[in-house]
């Protein structure tokens, strides 16, 4: 009885429905890969040509082949991450003695206590110890003993 019911269902089931069952998930996956690649690459680079290249790469070829390669070709970091790192670099300086990062307004290293800024002997303004000349008045950064 169960066999008869199954054969009845299979005989009435049209072949085009089987094609839709196989083809529809593939189309949905393809659309998803194109949308994912479009959103992802727009957050990773400002280059329009590079964005178009990678989106077309995913769109024109089967996603099973090119979508994994998309992860190889795309930039490693998001644009927000890069700008965040640049802003941290702009706000910090590196100690010459211990190579630790310090806030740029610090006069001494927070890790080793070494001096990061000098006071100019001419204009009395502070500047970084590794400068050869004062950026405010141009006086040399030399400890010359007067004889």
FENGIFEN-V448809 format. One record per residue. PSI is psi in whole degrees, 0 to 359 (none if undefined). Layout:
psi=PSI
psi=PSI
This chain:
psi=316
psi=320
psi=319
psi=321
psi=316
psi=316
psi=327
psi=317
psi=315
psi=321
psi=328
psi=344
psi=123
psi=150
psi=330
psi=331
psi=324
psi=319
psi=318
psi=323
psi=324
psi=318
psi=322
psi=312
psi=325
psi=318
psi=318
psi=317
psi=320
psi=313
psi=318
psi=318
psi=321
psi=316
psi=319
psi=314
psi=321
psi=313
psi=317
psi=314
psi=332
psi=337
psi=355
psi=336
psi=153
psi=351
psi=114
psi=321
psi=319
psi=321
psi=312
psi=319
psi=311
psi=325
psi=318
psi=326
psi=316
psi=323
psi=315
psi=332
psi=164
psi=135
psi=335
psi=335
psi=308
psi=336
psi=318
psi=325
psi=337
psi=321
psi=338
psi=319
psi=336
psi=154
psi=149
psi=328
psi=154
psi=154
psi=322
psi=321
psi=321
psi=316
psi=326
psi=316
psi=321
psi=322
psi=325
psi=319
psi=325
psi=336
psi=356
psi=158
psi=157
psi=134
psi=138
psi=335
psi=311
psi=359
psi=20
psi=153
psi=137
psi=154
psi=139
psi=340
psi=354
psi=141
psi=337
psi=152
psi=136
psi=343
psi=313
psi=349
psi=6
psi=157
psi=133
psi=334
psi=149
psi=162
psi=127
psi=138
psi=342
psi=307
psi=356
psi=22
psi=153
psi=143
psi=165
psi=145
psi=335
psi=356
psi=139
psi=332
psi=152
psi=128
psi=348
psi=317
psi=349
psi=6
psi=142
psi=150
psi=65
psi=135
psi=81
psi=123
psi=128
psi=132
psi=none
